[in-house]
Amino acid sequence: MIFDIRSMTKPDYLTIQIGNKIKSIRKENGWKLGEFAEKSGLSIAMLSKIENGRVIPTIPSLLQIIQTLNLNVAEFFSDLKSNEEFKGYIFRKKSEYTSVNKEEESIGYNYQLILNYPIEKSSMEISLLTLNSQAKRSSVSTSGFEYIFLIKGSLKFELGKEVFHMEEGDSLFFDGNIPHVPKNEQPNEAVLLVVYFITMN
């Protein structure tokens, strides 16, 4: 069986998942990063970047790492399979965010992985949206994908036939072609971070 990392398009195959698995197995073996570098023939700096999800390894480097960990390719990727297809949206409650330890030597840097999803041939636009109480607007659609993070307040987000009740810290990633509208039915304003991934033709 041949695996080509460049063809992996599902979220579970992204750099952060691969890096976390490499780091986890290395630690299970009781190896320091320097020892792992010596065994694999790769530099400490490169291995650190791979483990921390900052770069995606080349095919030769990944195969070298897998061989050093005494695994075969199929075994390494066996639990990196997505359980479901993309349904047009990904809704995340704050409680579902994953804590990620990037640099082992760092102190006080607490990363939480909110979303990791590959989007090719797109441009990005970031906006801050404030919804006044009882703000009104018709549903709209966008050519591309959107990601929203609720910074303040609470709201109801209508996405096609779905309705999401969002609280502070919740997030939603979705296909912008699905008609959507956020509604603030509370007495206080709601503030959202909105990121647009606009598809390039």
Biotite code that builds the C-alpha atoms (Angstrom):
import biotite.structure as struc

atoms = struc.array([
    struc.Atom([0.000, 0.000, 0.000], chain_id="A", res_id=1, res_name="MET", atom_name="CA", element="C"),
    struc.Atom([1.374, 3.425, -0.982], chain_id="A", res_id=2, res_name="ILE", atom_name="CA", element="C"),
    struc.Atom([0.463, 6.596, 0.938], chain_id="A", res_id=3, res_name="PHE", atom_name="CA", element="C"),
    struc.Atom([1.000, 10.020, -0.598], chain_id="A", res_id=4, res_name="ASP", atom_name="CA", element="C"),
    struc.Atom([0.763, 12.707, 2.068], chain_id="A", res_id=5, res_name="ILE", atom_name="CA", element="C"),
    struc.Atom([0.195, 15.368, -0.593], chain_id="A", res_id=6, res_name="ARG", atom_name="CA", element="C"),
    struc.Atom([-3.114, 13.766, -1.557], chain_id="A", res_id=7, res_name="SER", atom_name="CA", element="C"),
    struc.Atom([-4.552, 13.815, 1.964], chain_id="A", res_id=8, res_name="MET", atom_name="CA", element="C"),
    struc.Atom([-7.412, 16.279, 2.108], chain_id="A", res_id=9, res_name="THR", atom_name="CA", element="C"),
    struc.Atom([-9.446, 15.342, 5.180], chain_id="A", res_id=10, res_name="LYS", atom_name="CA", element="C"),
    struc.Atom([-8.876, 17.245, 8.438], chain_id="A", res_id=11, res_name="PRO", atom_name="CA", element="C"),
    struc.Atom([-7.594, 14.165, 10.279], chain_id="A", res_id=12, res_name="ASP", atom_name="CA", element="C"),
    struc.Atom([-4.626, 13.930, 7.930], chain_id="A", res_id=13, res_name="TYR", atom_name="CA", element="C"),
    struc.Atom([-3.281, 17.402, 8.570], chain_id="A", res_id=14, res_name="LEU", atom_name="CA", element="C"),
    struc.Atom([0.119, 18.327, 9.895], chain_id="A", res_id=15, res_name="THR", atom_name="CA", element="C"),
    struc.Atom([-0.954, 18.724, 13.521], chain_id="A", res_id=16, res_name="ILE", atom_name="CA", element="C"),
    struc.Atom([-2.314, 15.157, 13.741], chain_id="A", res_id=17, res_name="GLN", atom_name="CA", element="C"),
    struc.Atom([0.766, 13.670, 12.082], chain_id="A", res_id=18, res_name="ILE", atom_name="CA", element="C"),
    struc.Atom([3.101, 15.709, 14.266], chain_id="A", res_id=19, res_name="GLY", atom_name="CA", element="C"),
    struc.Atom([1.268, 14.802, 17.462], chain_id="A", res_id=20, res_name="ASN", atom_name="CA", element="C"),
    struc.Atom([1.419, 11.110, 16.635], chain_id="A", res_id=21, res_name="LYS", atom_name="CA", element="C"),
    struc.Atom([5.147, 11.220, 15.901], chain_id="A", res_id=22, res_name="ILE", atom_name="CA", element="C"),
    struc.Atom([5.797, 13.066, 19.177], chain_id="A", res_id=23, res_name="LYS", atom_name="CA", element="C"),
    struc.Atom([3.600, 10.652, 21.152], chain_id="A", res_id=24, res_name="SER", atom_name="CA", element="C"),
    struc.Atom([5.347, 7.535, 19.804], chain_id="A", res_id=25, res_name="ILE", atom_name="CA", element="C"),
    struc.Atom([8.780, 9.091, 20.340], chain_id="A", res_id=26, res_name="ARG", atom_name="CA", element="C"),
    struc.Atom([7.940, 9.767, 23.982], chain_id="A", res_id=27, res_name="LYS", atom_name="CA", element="C"),
    struc.Atom([6.542, 6.253, 24.398], chain_id="A", res_id=28, res_name="GLU", atom_name="CA", element="C"),
    struc.Atom([9.964, 5.015, 23.298], chain_id="A", res_id=29, res_name="ASN", atom_name="CA", element="C"),
    struc.Atom([11.570, 7.249, 25.912], chain_id="A", res_id=30, res_name="GLY", atom_name="CA", element="C"),
    struc.Atom([13.599, 9.203, 23.358], chain_id="A", res_id=31, res_name="TRP", atom_name="CA", element="C"),
    struc.Atom([14.611, 12.827, 23.736], chain_id="A", res_id=32, res_name="LYS", atom_name="CA", element="C"),
    struc.Atom([14.354, 14.914, 20.603], chain_id="A", res_id=33, res_name="LEU", atom_name="CA", element="C"),
    struc.Atom([18.133, 14.897, 20.164], chain_id="A", res_id=34, res_name="GLY", atom_name="CA", element="C"),
    struc.Atom([18.251, 11.110, 20.401], chain_id="A", res_id=35, res_name="GLU", atom_name="CA", element="C"),
    struc.Atom([15.430, 10.835, 17.882], chain_id="A", res_id=36, res_name="PHE", atom_name="CA", element="C"),
    struc.Atom([17.317, 13.147, 15.514], chain_id="A", res_id=37, res_name="ALA", atom_name="CA", element="C"),
    struc.Atom([20.433, 10.998, 15.803], chain_id="A", res_id=38, res_name="GLU", atom_name="CA", element="C"),
    struc.Atom([18.516, 7.787, 15.121], chain_id="A", res_id=39, res_name="LYS", atom_name="CA", element="C"),
    struc.Atom([16.528, 9.181, 12.180], chain_id="A", res_id=40, res_name="SER", atom_name="CA", element="C"),
    struc.Atom([19.268, 11.235, 10.546], chain_id="A", res_id=41, res_name="GLY", atom_name="CA", element="C"),
    struc.Atom([17.059, 14.336, 10.517], chain_id="A", res_id=42, res_name="LEU", atom_name="CA", element="C"),
    struc.Atom([17.954, 17.585, 12.252], chain_id="A", res_id=43, res_name="SER", atom_name="CA", element="C"),
    struc.Atom([16.528, 18.492, 15.659], chain_id="A", res_id=44, res_name="ILE", atom_name="CA", element="C"),
    struc.Atom([15.125, 21.720, 14.200], chain_id="A", res_id=45, res_name="ALA", atom_name="CA", element="C"),
    struc.Atom([13.268, 19.905, 11.415], chain_id="A", res_id=46, res_name="MET", atom_name="CA", element="C"),
    struc.Atom([11.893, 17.224, 13.737], chain_id="A", res_id=47, res_name="LEU", atom_name="CA", element="C"),
    struc.Atom([10.697, 19.893, 16.154], chain_id="A", res_id=48, res_name="SER", atom_name="CA", element="C"),
    struc.Atom([8.846, 21.687, 13.356], chain_id="A", res_id=49, res_name="LYS", atom_name="CA", element="C"),
    struc.Atom([7.265, 18.434, 12.165], chain_id="A", res_id=50, res_name="ILE", atom_name="CA", element="C"),
    struc.Atom([6.178, 17.388, 15.669], chain_id="A", res_id=51, res_name="GLU", atom_name="CA", element="C"),
    struc.Atom([4.723, 20.825, 16.391], chain_id="A", res_id=52, res_name="ASN", atom_name="CA", element="C"),
    struc.Atom([2.723, 20.905, 13.160], chain_id="A", res_id=53, res_name="GLY", atom_name="CA", element="C"),
    struc.Atom([4.672, 23.830, 11.714], chain_id="A", res_id=54, res_name="ARG", atom_name="CA", element="C"),
    struc.Atom([5.704, 22.010, 8.537], chain_id="A", res_id=55, res_name="VAL", atom_name="CA", element="C"),
    struc.Atom([4.436, 18.939, 6.748], chain_id="A", res_id=56, res_name="ILE", atom_name="CA", element="C"),
    struc.Atom([7.222, 16.401, 6.179], chain_id="A", res_id=57, res_name="PRO", atom_name="CA", element="C"),
    struc.Atom([8.321, 15.376, 2.719], chain_id="A", res_id=58, res_name="THR", atom_name="CA", element="C"),
    struc.Atom([7.551, 11.786, 1.708], chain_id="A", res_id=59, res_name="ILE", atom_name="CA", element="C"),
    struc.Atom([11.175, 10.616, 2.175], chain_id="A", res_id=60, res_name="PRO", atom_name="CA", element="C"),
    struc.Atom([11.440, 12.315, 5.587], chain_id="A", res_id=61, res_name="SER", atom_name="CA", element="C"),
    struc.Atom([8.123, 10.865, 6.767], chain_id="A", res_id=62, res_name="LEU", atom_name="CA", element="C"),
    struc.Atom([9.109, 7.362, 5.664], chain_id="A", res_id=63, res_name="LEU", atom_name="CA", element="C"),
    struc.Atom([12.436, 7.783, 7.443], chain_id="A", res_id=64, res_name="GLN", atom_name="CA", element="C"),
    struc.Atom([10.640, 8.812, 10.631], chain_id="A", res_id=65, res_name="ILE", atom_name="CA", element="C"),
    struc.Atom([8.177, 5.918, 10.436], chain_id="A", res_id=66, res_name="ILE", atom_name="CA", element="C"),
    struc.Atom([11.039, 3.462, 9.902], chain_id="A", res_id=67, res_name="GLN", atom_name="CA", element="C"),
    struc.Atom([12.931, 4.905, 12.891], chain_id="A", res_id=68, res_name="THR", atom_name="CA", element="C"),
    struc.Atom([9.813, 4.420, 15.034], chain_id="A", res_id=69, res_name="LEU", atom_name="CA", element="C"),
    struc.Atom([9.788, 0.740, 13.979], chain_id="A", res_id=70, res_name="ASN", atom_name="CA", element="C"),
    struc.Atom([6.379, 1.020, 12.328], chain_id="A", res_id=71, res_name="LEU", atom_name="CA", element="C"),
    struc.Atom([5.142, 0.220, 8.866], chain_id="A", res_id=72, res_name="ASN", atom_name="CA", element="C"),
    struc.Atom([3.306, 2.839, 6.812], chain_id="A", res_id=73, res_name="VAL", atom_name="CA", element="C"),
    struc.Atom([-0.123, 1.199, 7.098], chain_id="A", res_id=74, res_name="ALA", atom_name="CA", element="C"),
    struc.Atom([0.244, 0.909, 10.875], chain_id="A", res_id=75, res_name="GLU", atom_name="CA", element="C"),
    struc.Atom([1.202, 4.576, 11.215], chain_id="A", res_id=76, res_name="PHE", atom_name="CA", element="C"),
    struc.Atom([-1.842, 5.807, 9.295], chain_id="A", res_id=77, res_name="PHE", atom_name="CA", element="C"),
    struc.Atom([-4.285, 3.221, 10.642], chain_id="A", res_id=78, res_name="SER", atom_name="CA", element="C"),
    struc.Atom([-5.921, 5.566, 13.176], chain_id="A", res_id=79, res_name="ASP", atom_name="CA", element="C"),
    struc.Atom([-5.687, 8.768, 11.140], chain_id="A", res_id=80, res_name="LEU", atom_name="CA", element="C"),
    struc.Atom([-8.829, 8.086, 9.155], chain_id="A", res_id=81, res_name="LYS", atom_name="CA", element="C"),
    struc.Atom([-11.777, 10.457, 9.196], chain_id="A", res_id=82, res_name="SER", atom_name="CA", element="C"),
    struc.Atom([-14.959, 8.975, 10.646], chain_id="A", res_id=83, res_name="ASN", atom_name="CA", element="C"),
    struc.Atom([-17.300, 11.027, 8.494], chain_id="A", res_id=84, res_name="GLU", atom_name="CA", element="C"),
    struc.Atom([-17.458, 13.122, 5.358], chain_id="A", res_id=85, res_name="GLU", atom_name="CA", element="C"),
    struc.Atom([-17.646, 16.901, 5.488], chain_id="A", res_id=86, res_name="PHE", atom_name="CA", element="C"),
    struc.Atom([-21.366, 17.697, 5.823], chain_id="A", res_id=87, res_name="LYS", atom_name="CA", element="C"),
    struc.Atom([-21.032, 21.313, 4.760], chain_id="A", res_id=88, res_name="GLY", atom_name="CA", element="C"),
    struc.Atom([-20.196, 22.590, 8.247], chain_id="A", res_id=89, res_name="TYR", atom_name="CA", element="C"),
    struc.Atom([-18.153, 21.852, 11.377], chain_id="A", res_id=90, res_name="ILE", atom_name="CA", element="C"),
    struc.Atom([-19.641, 23.125, 14.646], chain_id="A", res_id=91, res_name="PHE", atom_name="CA", element="C"),
    struc.Atom([-17.351, 23.254, 17.647], chain_id="A", res_id=92, res_name="ARG", atom_name="CA", element="C"),
    struc.Atom([-18.312, 23.795, 21.269], chain_id="A", res_id=93, res_name="LYS", atom_name="CA", element="C"),
    struc.Atom([-15.621, 25.381, 23.393], chain_id="A", res_id=94, res_name="LYS", atom_name="CA", element="C"),
    struc.Atom([-15.417, 22.178, 25.430], chain_id="A", res_id=95, res_name="SER", atom_name="CA", element="C"),
    struc.Atom([-14.379, 20.261, 22.296], chain_id="A", res_id=96, res_name="GLU", atom_name="CA", element="C"),
    struc.Atom([-11.219, 22.260, 21.598], chain_id="A", res_id=97, res_name="TYR", atom_name="CA", element="C"),
    struc.Atom([-8.014, 20.230, 21.935], chain_id="A", res_id=98, res_name="THR", atom_name="CA", element="C"),
    struc.Atom([-5.055, 21.325, 24.037], chain_id="A", res_id=99, res_name="SER", atom_name="CA", element="C"),
    struc.Atom([-1.838, 21.121, 22.035], chain_id="A", res_id=100, res_name="VAL", atom_name="CA", element="C"),
    struc.Atom([1.669, 21.122, 23.496], chain_id="A", res_id=101, res_name="ASN", atom_name="CA", element="C"),
    struc.Atom([3.809, 22.592, 20.727], chain_id="A", res_id=102, res_name="LYS", atom_name="CA", element="C"),
    struc.Atom([7.246, 23.451, 22.117], chain_id="A", res_id=103, res_name="GLU", atom_name="CA", element="C"),
    struc.Atom([8.288, 21.159, 24.972], chain_id="A", res_id=104, res_name="GLU", atom_name="CA", element="C"),
    struc.Atom([10.558, 23.804, 26.499], chain_id="A", res_id=105, res_name="GLU", atom_name="CA", element="C"),
    struc.Atom([7.987, 26.611, 26.500], chain_id="A", res_id=106, res_name="SER", atom_name="CA", element="C"),
    struc.Atom([6.367, 27.865, 29.715], chain_id="A", res_id=107, res_name="ILE", atom_name="CA", element="C"),
    struc.Atom([2.960, 29.522, 29.822], chain_id="A", res_id=108, res_name="GLY", atom_name="CA", element="C"),
    struc.Atom([2.111, 28.988, 26.125], chain_id="A", res_id=109, res_name="TYR", atom_name="CA", element="C"),
    struc.Atom([-1.225, 27.170, 26.126], chain_id="A", res_id=110, res_name="ASN", atom_name="CA", element="C"),
    struc.Atom([-2.442, 26.372, 22.615], chain_id="A", res_id=111, res_name="TYR", atom_name="CA", element="C"),
    struc.Atom([-5.939, 25.112, 21.914], chain_id="A", res_id=112, res_name="GLN", atom_name="CA", element="C"),
    struc.Atom([-6.598, 23.619, 18.503], chain_id="A", res_id=113, res_name="LEU", atom_name="CA", element="C"),
    struc.Atom([-9.957, 24.993, 17.355], chain_id="A", res_id=114, res_name="ILE", atom_name="CA", element="C"),
    struc.Atom([-9.983, 23.987, 13.707], chain_id="A", res_id=115, res_name="LEU", atom_name="CA", element="C"),
    struc.Atom([-7.601, 22.518, 11.156], chain_id="A", res_id=116, res_name="ASN", atom_name="CA", element="C"),
    struc.Atom([-9.048, 22.038, 7.692], chain_id="A", res_id=117, res_name="TYR", atom_name="CA", element="C"),
    struc.Atom([-7.345, 22.210, 4.257], chain_id="A", res_id=118, res_name="PRO", atom_name="CA", element="C"),
    struc.Atom([-8.696, 24.648, 1.684], chain_id="A", res_id=119, res_name="ILE", atom_name="CA", element="C"),
    struc.Atom([-6.915, 24.979, -1.648], chain_id="A", res_id=120, res_name="GLU", atom_name="CA", element="C"),
    struc.Atom([-6.988, 27.915, -4.087], chain_id="A", res_id=121, res_name="LYS", atom_name="CA", element="C"),
    struc.Atom([-8.621, 30.411, -1.757], chain_id="A", res_id=122, res_name="SER", atom_name="CA", element="C"),
    struc.Atom([-7.953, 33.888, -0.404], chain_id="A", res_id=123, res_name="SER", atom_name="CA", element="C"),
    struc.Atom([-8.585, 34.808, 3.227], chain_id="A", res_id=124, res_name="MET", atom_name="CA", element="C"),
    struc.Atom([-10.420, 37.777, 4.725], chain_id="A", res_id=125, res_name="GLU", atom_name="CA", element="C"),
    struc.Atom([-10.769, 38.395, 8.472], chain_id="A", res_id=126, res_name="ILE", atom_name="CA", element="C"),
    struc.Atom([-13.469, 40.631, 9.956], chain_id="A", res_id=127, res_name="SER", atom_name="CA", element="C"),
    struc.Atom([-14.852, 41.549, 13.361], chain_id="A", res_id=128, res_name="LEU", atom_name="CA", element="C"),
    struc.Atom([-18.664, 41.583, 13.352], chain_id="A", res_id=129, res_name="LEU", atom_name="CA", element="C"),
    struc.Atom([-20.726, 43.250, 16.078], chain_id="A", res_id=130, res_name="THR", atom_name="CA", element="C"),
    struc.Atom([-24.411, 42.348, 16.135], chain_id="A", res_id=131, res_name="LEU", atom_name="CA", element="C"),
    struc.Atom([-26.622, 44.789, 17.983], chain_id="A", res_id=132, res_name="ASN", atom_name="CA", element="C"),
    struc.Atom([-29.592, 43.513, 19.924], chain_id="A", res_id=133, res_name="SER", atom_name="CA", element="C"),
    struc.Atom([-32.358, 42.302, 17.596], chain_id="A", res_id=134, res_name="GLN", atom_name="CA", element="C"),
    struc.Atom([-30.137, 42.863, 14.529], chain_id="A", res_id=135, res_name="ALA", atom_name="CA", element="C"),
    struc.Atom([-31.908, 41.685, 11.366], chain_id="A", res_id=136, res_name="LYS", atom_name="CA", element="C"),
    struc.Atom([-30.744, 40.521, 7.961], chain_id="A", res_id=137, res_name="ARG", atom_name="CA", element="C"),
    struc.Atom([-31.837, 38.030, 5.338], chain_id="A", res_id=138, res_name="SER", atom_name="CA", element="C"),
    struc.Atom([-29.854, 34.843, 4.780], chain_id="A", res_id=139, res_name="SER", atom_name="CA", element="C"),
    struc.Atom([-26.936, 35.186, 2.365], chain_id="A", res_id=140, res_name="VAL", atom_name="CA", element="C"),
    struc.Atom([-24.502, 32.836, 0.647], chain_id="A", res_id=141, res_name="SER", atom_name="CA", element="C"),
    struc.Atom([-20.795, 33.208, -0.097], chain_id="A", res_id=142, res_name="THR", atom_name="CA", element="C"),
    struc.Atom([-18.589, 31.570, -2.714], chain_id="A", res_id=143, res_name="SER", atom_name="CA", element="C"),
    struc.Atom([-16.141, 29.760, -0.448], chain_id="A", res_id=144, res_name="GLY", atom_name="CA", element="C"),
    struc.Atom([-15.937, 28.795, 3.207], chain_id="A", res_id=145, res_name="PHE", atom_name="CA", element="C"),
    struc.Atom([-16.494, 30.761, 6.405], chain_id="A", res_id=146, res_name="GLU", atom_name="CA", element="C"),
    struc.Atom([-15.309, 30.387, 9.972], chain_id="A", res_id=147, res_name="TYR", atom_name="CA", element="C"),
    struc.Atom([-16.854, 32.255, 12.891], chain_id="A", res_id=148, res_name="ILE", atom_name="CA", element="C"),
    struc.Atom([-15.755, 32.421, 16.517], chain_id="A", res_id=149, res_name="PHE", atom_name="CA", element="C"),
    struc.Atom([-18.140, 33.938, 19.058], chain_id="A", res_id=150, res_name="LEU", atom_name="CA", element="C"),
    struc.Atom([-16.079, 36.309, 21.211], chain_id="A", res_id=151, res_name="ILE", atom_name="CA", element="C"),
    struc.Atom([-18.870, 37.905, 23.216], chain_id="A", res_id=152, res_name="LYS", atom_name="CA", element="C"),
    struc.Atom([-22.561, 37.295, 23.892], chain_id="A", res_id=153, res_name="GLY", atom_name="CA", element="C"),
    struc.Atom([-24.788, 34.540, 22.564], chain_id="A", res_id=154, res_name="SER", atom_name="CA", element="C"),
    struc.Atom([-26.681, 34.104, 19.320], chain_id="A", res_id=155, res_name="LEU", atom_name="CA", element="C"),
    struc.Atom([-28.670, 31.803, 17.086], chain_id="A", res_id=156, res_name="LYS", atom_name="CA", element="C"),
    struc.Atom([-26.969, 30.862, 13.824], chain_id="A", res_id=157, res_name="PHE", atom_name="CA", element="C"),
    struc.Atom([-29.178, 29.591, 11.016], chain_id="A", res_id=158, res_name="GLU", atom_name="CA", element="C"),
    struc.Atom([-27.349, 27.510, 8.408], chain_id="A", res_id=159, res_name="LEU", atom_name="CA", element="C"),
    struc.Atom([-29.660, 26.023, 5.807], chain_id="A", res_id=160, res_name="GLY", atom_name="CA", element="C"),
    struc.Atom([-32.000, 23.771, 7.784], chain_id="A", res_id=161, res_name="LYS", atom_name="CA", element="C"),
    struc.Atom([-29.662, 23.676, 10.795], chain_id="A", res_id=162, res_name="GLU", atom_name="CA", element="C"),
    struc.Atom([-29.879, 26.016, 13.794], chain_id="A", res_id=163, res_name="VAL", atom_name="CA", element="C"),
    struc.Atom([-26.933, 26.404, 16.167], chain_id="A", res_id=164, res_name="PHE", atom_name="CA", element="C"),
    struc.Atom([-27.253, 28.098, 19.555], chain_id="A", res_id=165, res_name="HIS", atom_name="CA", element="C"),
    struc.Atom([-23.832, 29.624, 20.144], chain_id="A", res_id=166, res_name="MET", atom_name="CA", element="C"),
    struc.Atom([-22.281, 30.780, 23.402], chain_id="A", res_id=167, res_name="GLU", atom_name="CA", element="C"),
    struc.Atom([-19.019, 32.622, 24.004], chain_id="A", res_id=168, res_name="GLU", atom_name="CA", element="C"),
    struc.Atom([-16.104, 30.540, 22.782], chain_id="A", res_id=169, res_name="GLY", atom_name="CA", element="C"),
    struc.Atom([-18.109, 28.362, 20.360], chain_id="A", res_id=170, res_name="ASP", atom_name="CA", element="C"),
    struc.Atom([-17.070, 28.246, 16.715], chain_id="A", res_id=171, res_name="SER", atom_name="CA", element="C"),
    struc.Atom([-18.522, 27.213, 13.390], chain_id="A", res_id=172, res_name="LEU", atom_name="CA", element="C"),
    struc.Atom([-16.838, 26.380, 10.079], chain_id="A", res_id=173, res_name="PHE", atom_name="CA", element="C"),
    struc.Atom([-19.108, 25.933, 7.068], chain_id="A", res_id=174, res_name="PHE", atom_name="CA", element="C"),
    struc.Atom([-19.566, 26.004, 3.317], chain_id="A", res_id=175, res_name="ASP", atom_name="CA", element="C"),
    struc.Atom([-20.563, 29.590, 2.564], chain_id="A", res_id=176, res_name="GLY", atom_name="CA", element="C"),
    struc.Atom([-22.747, 28.468, -0.323], chain_id="A", res_id=177, res_name="ASN", atom_name="CA", element="C"),
    struc.Atom([-25.276, 27.268, 2.257], chain_id="A", res_id=178, res_name="ILE", atom_name="CA", element="C"),
    struc.Atom([-27.683, 30.160, 3.033], chain_id="A", res_id=179, res_name="PRO", atom_name="CA", element="C"),
    struc.Atom([-26.853, 31.491, 6.494], chain_id="A", res_id=180, res_name="HIS", atom_name="CA", element="C"),
    struc.Atom([-27.553, 34.292, 8.938], chain_id="A", res_id=181, res_name="VAL", atom_name="CA", element="C"),
    struc.Atom([-26.541, 34.984, 12.560], chain_id="A", res_id=182, res_name="PRO", atom_name="CA", element="C"),
    struc.Atom([-29.344, 36.335, 14.757], chain_id="A", res_id=183, res_name="LYS", atom_name="CA", element="C"),
    struc.Atom([-28.859, 38.146, 18.044], chain_id="A", res_id=184, res_name="ASN", atom_name="CA", element="C"),
    struc.Atom([-32.118, 37.866, 19.977], chain_id="A", res_id=185, res_name="GLU", atom_name="CA", element="C"),
    struc.Atom([-30.528, 38.896, 23.289], chain_id="A", res_id=186, res_name="GLN", atom_name="CA", element="C"),
    struc.Atom([-30.592, 42.377, 24.904], chain_id="A", res_id=187, res_name="PRO", atom_name="CA", element="C"),
    struc.Atom([-26.793, 42.708, 24.691], chain_id="A", res_id=188, res_name="ASN", atom_name="CA", element="C"),
    struc.Atom([-24.567, 42.912, 21.620], chain_id="A", res_id=189, res_name="GLU", atom_name="CA", element="C"),
    struc.Atom([-22.715, 39.892, 20.245], chain_id="A", res_id=190, res_name="ALA", atom_name="CA", element="C"),
    struc.Atom([-19.209, 40.060, 18.797], chain_id="A", res_id=191, res_name="VAL", atom_name="CA", element="C"),
    struc.Atom([-17.900, 37.545, 16.272], chain_id="A", res_id=192, res_name="LEU", atom_name="CA", element="C"),
    struc.Atom([-14.561, 36.969, 14.599], chain_id="A", res_id=193, res_name="LEU", atom_name="CA", element="C"),
    struc.Atom([-15.396, 36.112, 10.987], chain_id="A", res_id=194, res_name="VAL", atom_name="CA", element="C"),
    struc.Atom([-12.865, 34.557, 8.606], chain_id="A", res_id=195, res_name="VAL", atom_name="CA", element="C"),
    struc.Atom([-13.743, 34.185, 4.917], chain_id="A", res_id=196, res_name="TYR", atom_name="CA", element="C"),
    struc.Atom([-11.930, 31.710, 2.682], chain_id="A", res_id=197, res_name="PHE", atom_name="CA", element="C"),
    struc.Atom([-12.996, 32.917, -0.749], chain_id="A", res_id=198, res_name="ILE", atom_name="CA", element="C"),
    struc.Atom([-12.584, 30.381, -3.527], chain_id="A", res_id=199, res_name="THR", atom_name="CA", element="C"),
    struc.Atom([-10.338, 31.459, -6.389], chain_id="A", res_id=200, res_name="MET", atom_name="CA", element="C"),
    struc.Atom([-11.451, 30.359, -9.843], chain_id="A", res_id=201, res_name="ASN", atom_name="CA", element="C"),
])
